[in-house]
Amino acid sequence: MATLFISDLHLSAERPDITTLFIQFLNNEARQAEALYILGDLFEAWLGDDMVLPEYADAIAAMKALSDSGVPVFIMHGNRDFLLGEKFTAMTGATLLDDPTRIDLYGKPSLLLHGDTLCTDDVEYQKFRAMVRNPAWQQQMMALSPQERLALAKEYREMSQAETGNKAEDIMDVNQQTLEQVMQAEGIYHMIHGHTHRPAIHEFNIDSQTAKRIVLGDWYEQGSVLVCNENGCELQGLKIQ
């Protein structure tokens, strides 16, 4: 038995093969897991629990089937699906996690994050994040019509793509000083996160304390899953059939 971690699937109508791969994963590998953690950006855009896009229906049904089978499913907000709420958890059987969340991973205290809060060099993004996580802004967003929300989401996505293309790669990655400050503040030196789409296992020292940061991969060219058990953690790929 193992605990599985995934993130950054960005499910959308534009990439139906990834939705199919995710459903296959839920129906097969995940059925054998002790638990499944989804650390943000499951969807390319989630515009509120009151307007589920048709392309998400099959994935939501498969998540509910997994949770009904007895496998606990945990999900964290990402920067694309921060409007996930209680109705979503009812539809899927999943449990929403705070960011960050502490867990005991086979005796190892571990800190789970989406990862965007660690990218503090990207000042403009952090300003945007603060705006969209503001409850007043979210209330205004939810008051818009479905058509208006779709239009606004499209506008934000285009802005993000344009800005990303003009930013240096290192600006959009984790700031090491911020990372170490978070670990020291939490007193936890084993971290798992997504967001940066740069899968890797980083080992380093903080004040003579051995620390490890595991970065989950995205689901663009293939699937990516972190498999953890009592022997440790391993990043694995899932091929599109």
N, C-alpha and C positions, 0 to 999 in steps of 0.2 A: 504493500500500500504506500501511496505517496500523496503529497500535497502539491497541487498544481497552481502556477501563477501565470497569467497572461495580461497583456495590455495592448492598447493602440491598434485595435482591429479596424477602426474607422469604417464600420459596416455602412454600405451605401448601395444605391441602385446601380451606380457606375461600375461596381466590382462584384457582380453576383457570385463569381467563383469563390471569393473569400467568405461570403455568407454561407455557401454550400460547405466549404471546408470547416467553418466554425460549427455548423450543425453536425457534421460527421464527427468532429472532435467531441462534442457534447454527448453524442450517442455511443461513442466507443471509448476512447482513452479516459474521458472524464468520469465515466460510469464506474471505473475501478479506483477512483481517487478517494482519499479521506476528506478532501475539501477542494474547492476551486475558488481562487481569488482572481478577480478581474480588476486591475489597478488603473482604471480610467480609459476614456476614449474608446469605449466599446462601439459607439456609434459616431459617424461623421458629424451628425448633428441631431440633437434631441431637443425639440422645440416645446416641450411640456408634456406631461402625462396625459393631457386631454386631447392631444393630436398625434397619435402614433402613426408614423408613415407606413404605408402598405408594405414597403420592402423589408420592414423589420418584423413583420408578423410571424414568419416561420422561425426566426431565431429566438423570439420571445417564447414561442410555444415549446421549443426545444430546451430552453433554460428551465421552464416550468416543469417539463418532464424529468429533467435531471434532478431538480430539487425534490420533486415528488418521489423520486426513486430512493431518496435518503442521503444524497450527497449534498452537504451544505454549500451554498453558493454565496460568495461575498463580492460586493462590487463597490468601487470607489468612484467618485466624480472625477472626470478628466476636464480638460479645457474645452472639449467639444460637447460634452454631455452633462454639464453642471446643473441642468434643470431636472435631472432624474429625481423622482420623488416617491411618496408612499404608494401611489397607484401603480407605479412601475414595479415596486417590490411585491405588491399583491399579484400582479400579472405574472411575475417570474418566480416568486418564492425566494428571491434573493434578499440578502441583508445589506443595507447601505452602511459603509464604513466611513468614519471620520478620516480626514487627511491631516496629520499622520495617524496611524493606528499601530499599537504595540500588540504583538502576538508572541506566544511561545511556540517555536518551531523545533519540535523534537528536542526540547531542553535548551535551545538557544534563543535568548530574547532577540526578537527581530522587529525592525521598524519598517512599516509599509507606507509608501507615499505614491502619488501619481508621478511626482518628480518636477513639476513646473516651478514649485516654490524654491527649488534649489538653483534655478537659472537666473540668479540675481544680476548678472551682467547685462541681461536683456531688459533694460529699464523700461522701454516702451511697452513691452509685453506685460511686465509686472503692473504697470498703471492700468492696462486693459483688464487684466485679471481682477484687480481690486474693484474696478467698475462693475464687471458682470457678476461678481460674487456678492455685490451689495444687495441686500434684500429689497431695498426700494427700487433699484433698477430691475430686478427680477419681477417684481410686482407689476411694473410698467410693461415689461415684456409680455407677461402672461395676459395683460389686458388687451393686447393687440389681436386682431383677427388672424386666423391661420394663414391667410394670404400675405398679410403684413409680416408675420413672423418668418415665413419662408423667404420673403424678399430681403429682410434684414439679415438673416443667416447667410444668404448668398452674398450679400454685400460684405459682411465680416470675413467670409472665407476668401473672397477675392482680395480684400485688403491684406489678410494674413499671408496669402501666397506671394503678393507683391513685396511685402516687407521682408519676408523670409529670403527671397531671392536677392535682396540688397544687403543682407546682414552677413558679417563674418561668421564662419562656422563655430569658432570658439565662443562667441557671444551667446549662442543658443545652447551651449552645453552647461553642465553643472559647474558652479563656482566652488572650488575646493575648500575655500575658507568657510563659505556658508555651510557646506556639507559637514565639515568638522565641528562647527559651532552647534549644528543641530544634533549631531551624535553626542557631543559632550553635554548638551542641555538635557537630552533624553536619557543619558547614561546607557545608551545602547550602541553597540559597535558592529552590528550586522544589519544591513539595509537592503531592501528590495524596492525598485521603482521602475517606472517606464518613462514615457514622454519624449525622451531625446532620440528614440529610434536607433540607439547605438549599443546593441547587445554586447555585454562584456561582463567579466567578473574582475573587479579591481580590488587589490589588497594593498594596504598601506598601514602606517603607524601613526597614532595620535598620542603624544605624551607617553611613549613606550607601550601603548595599548594597541594590539593588533586589531585592525578594522577591515571589514569587507563590504563592498558596495556591489550589488548585482543589478545590472541594467537589463530589463526585458526588451526583446525585439518587437518590431511592428509586424503587421500582417499585410504586407504589400506584395512582395514577390513569393512569399511562402508564409506558413504559420510559424509561430515561435512560442515555445512553452518552457517554463522553468519547472523542472521536476525535482522536488526535495523529499528526502526521507532521512532516516536516522544516520545514514552514511554521508550526507551532504547534499549539495544542490548541483544540478547540471542543466545547462541550456540545450534545448533540442529543437530541431526544425520539423515542420510538418509540410510535406509536399502537396501541392494541388494536383489532384488526380486528373 
